Structure formats: C-alpha cells, structure tokens
Amino acid sequence: MRHVANTALARLHGVSKHYGPLRALNGFDLELRNGELLALLGPNGAGKTTAIGLLLGLIRADAGSVELFGHDPQGIAARRQIGVMLQDAQLPPTLRVGELIRLTTSYYPNPRSVLESAELAGVADLLHRPYGKLSGGQQRRVQFALALCGRPRLLFLDEPTVGMDIDARQKLWAAIRHLIAEGNAVVLTTHYLEEAEALADRVCVMAHGRVISEGSVDALRARIALKRVWCSTRLPLGDVAAWPEVVEARSDGERLCLSTEYVELLVRRLLAEDITLSSLEIRAAGLSEVFTELTRDAQASPTMAEAA
Ligand SMILES: Nc1ncnc2c1ncn2[C@@H]1O[C@H](COP(=O)(O)OP(=O)(O)OP(=O)(O)O)[C@@H](O)[C@H]1O
C-alpha cells in the first residue's frame, strides 16, 4: 500500500441531515485525507450521496460541521480545488465534448489541456461529438474528463462506473490510479465491491446514515473471522448445520458451504464422519460477504427519526 499523508482535506463531524421526517445522516463523521482513495460503501439509501452533497456545499447539514480545505464548502477557493462526477449530471446535449471540457477548464486556475483531460478519461476520439448523442457509458467518461480537467486536489466520484462495460471500467480504474499517483485524493462511492478492493486505501461502510465500519479492505475483511469451508459430502445438510462448529450452512446443489470460526475443528470432524468427503476448499470471506454481514444488523435500525 502507498504511504498516505495523514492530512485532512475535508471533514464531516457529527453531521445530521433530515429530509422531512427521514434521517439520511445521523451523527456522521468522515475525514478525507491527502493522497488517498477513500471508498464509501453502503446499500441504497445509506446516505453516501447525501454525505458528498454536504461536502460539496450542495446541501446544508441540520447539525454538525462540514469543512472543505478548512473552509465552508460553498466558498469559491475551496471549490476550485475539487473535481466532481455526480450520478445525475445534466449537461447541455448539443455542446460537443471538446467544448464542454474547454468550458469546464475555464473555471479553474491551473487546468489540464483539453487533450490531456480527454486522453486521461479515454474520450480523445469523442471530442467533436455532441454530448447528447453519446452512449451512457461514453457520457460517464466525459463526466470523468470534466471532473479531472481542473487538476483538482480532491475528486468526488459518485458511482463513476455505472453503465460502463468491463473494458471502460478497467480504463477508468487505471486513470483513477494515475490521479492518485500524482498525489491527488479521491472519494468514491460504489456498489461494486471489487472496485473498492481494486482502488481503495480506506473503506468506509455506511448504513442508515451512520458509519458501521472503517479501515483498509484487509482490516474490513479481518473483522469477520468466519471462513467458508466448501466440500462434497454425503452428510445431510440439516445434520451438519446443527453442529456447534457451524454458524451457517447452505448447499449450491453439488457442494456444501459451511461458515465457521473453527476451521480446523470443522475440517477434522468432516473428514472423520465422511471418509468419502472430496472437493474440500477453505476460503476467507470476500469483501462482498463482509459487506453483507456488516450491513445486516444495521438493516434492522430505524430510518425514520422521531417527528421533530
Ligand atoms: N432530496 C431528497 N428528498 C427526500 N429524501 C431524500 C433526498 N435525497 C435523499 N433522500 C433520502 O435520503 C436517504 C439517503 O439517500 P442517499 O442518496 O444519500 O443514499 P445513497 O447511499 O447515496 O444511496 P444510493 O446508493 O441509492 O445512491 C434515502 O432514504 C433517500 O431516499
């Protein structure tokens, strides 16, 4: 992992945000640090976009403090140091890609050239095309070019690879890595767990407006000590599921998948009780399984605040 300077570029502290009776953020804390990629994960409605909207000064918090480069996020000095790619970007459809990039660079004091921006985002071949005539994935790449063209110190990417095919996604990941290597910071929201695994220095899992876990991808995975033991066995699923070593048991039709904290004990017992046991495989939990387990408890929490 890269060395990441521990300097906060932006901060949400004790932030709450309501939409009517709905509490989107609830005493939420977040710090964005220099030179790091932070992935914000969480199920739909967790509050990721709301957190970004606050940092961008698009909405105001009901309580708590919000800082962007030490200032109010609505100040122009702070805004000139950020690049943004939101989910609901609305851009003039008749403008050509090159014109859009040129217009956006004009807001920044030290922008990249139009060509450099377009090349980094993989849209150099689209410069003369009207934005409205592009495919959804191409439009997302143009939005990425607009986010990076101002040479921002901090980029906000809200689900940047939605609608992109695998090739486009890989290219965008490479471009994001390039920006990080240049020393920029990125905050990324995503539903693609492999995206967080591929890019993130730090992962913050949100559910119901709160942080439920924060750390490196590895640390996150280590939080769930459970291992998965896969095997083909003639032992009935119901019997194995009742063993004290087994937390959860399921079958994919061919093999059993057993979740356990006690791998050695479980494997010993399996082999002792079924000498024909085969296709044995032990796996650590993937981030997607960790994510599901972390959010499961939070799902039970209420989303509606008491009427104010
Ligand atoms: N302008 C709004 N008016 C009313 N409710 C809103 C508004 N914006 C967001 N919400 C609600 O606030 C909660 C948090 O929404 P938010 O968009 O921040 O979640 P998210 O984690 O970004 O979700 P997703 O992954 O679906 O993009 C949701 O319940 C959402 O319906």
The ligand as a MOL file (V3000), in Angstrom:
LIG
                    3D

  0  0  0     0  0            999 V3000
M  V30 BEGIN CTAB
M  V30 COUNTS 31 33 0 0 0
M  V30 BEGIN ATOM
M  V30 1 N -33.8030 15.3890 -1.8000 0
M  V30 2 C -34.2610 14.3960 -1.0590 0
M  V30 3 N -35.5040 14.4470 -0.5610 0
M  V30 4 C -36.0020 13.4660 0.2190 0
M  V30 5 N -35.2890 12.3550 0.5650 0
M  V30 6 C -34.0430 12.2550 0.0930 0
M  V30 7 C -33.4670 13.2590 -0.7370 0
M  V30 8 N -32.2070 12.8650 -1.0480 0
M  V30 9 C -32.0060 11.6770 -0.4450 0
M  V30 10 N -33.1060 11.3150 0.2440 0
M  V30 11 C -33.2430 10.1040 1.0580 0
M  V30 12 O -32.1580 10.0720 1.9880 0
M  V30 13 C -31.6530 8.7530 2.1470 0
M  V30 14 C -30.1790 8.7300 1.7830 0
M  V30 15 O -30.0820 8.9500 0.3780 0
M  V30 16 P -28.6880 8.9930 -0.3860 0
M  V30 17 O -28.9860 9.3520 -1.8090 0
M  V30 18 O -27.7320 9.8460 0.3630 0
M  V30 19 O -28.2180 7.4600 -0.2840 0
M  V30 20 P -27.0890 6.6830 -1.1050 0
M  V30 21 O -26.3230 5.9070 -0.0920 0
M  V30 22 O -26.3290 7.6190 -1.9590 0
M  V30 23 O -27.9850 5.7160 -1.9940 0
M  V30 24 P -27.7080 5.0800 -3.4440 0
M  V30 25 O -26.6970 4.0030 -3.2470 0
M  V30 26 O -29.0450 4.5320 -3.8150 0
M  V30 27 O -27.2460 6.1740 -4.3450 0
M  V30 28 C -32.5120 7.8720 1.2550 0
M  V30 29 O -33.5180 7.2830 2.0570 0
M  V30 30 C -33.1110 8.8400 0.2440 0
M  V30 31 O -34.3790 8.3830 -0.2160 0
M  V30 END ATOM
M  V30 BEGIN BOND
M  V30 1 1 1 2
M  V30 2 1 2 3
M  V30 3 2 2 7
M  V30 4 2 3 4
M  V30 5 1 4 5
M  V30 6 2 5 6
M  V30 7 1 6 7
M  V30 8 1 6 10
M  V30 9 1 7 8
M  V30 10 2 8 9
M  V30 11 1 9 10
M  V30 12 1 10 11
M  V30 13 1 11 12
M  V30 14 1 11 30
M  V30 15 1 12 13
M  V30 16 1 13 14
M  V30 17 1 13 28
M  V30 18 1 14 15
M  V30 19 1 15 16
M  V30 20 2 16 17
M  V30 21 1 16 18
M  V30 22 1 16 19
M  V30 23 1 19 20
M  V30 24 2 20 21
M  V30 25 1 20 22
M  V30 26 1 20 23
M  V30 27 1 23 24
M  V30 28 2 24 25
M  V30 29 1 24 26
M  V30 30 1 24 27
M  V30 31 1 28 29
M  V30 32 1 28 30
M  V30 33 1 30 31
M  V30 END BOND
M  V30 END CTAB
M  END
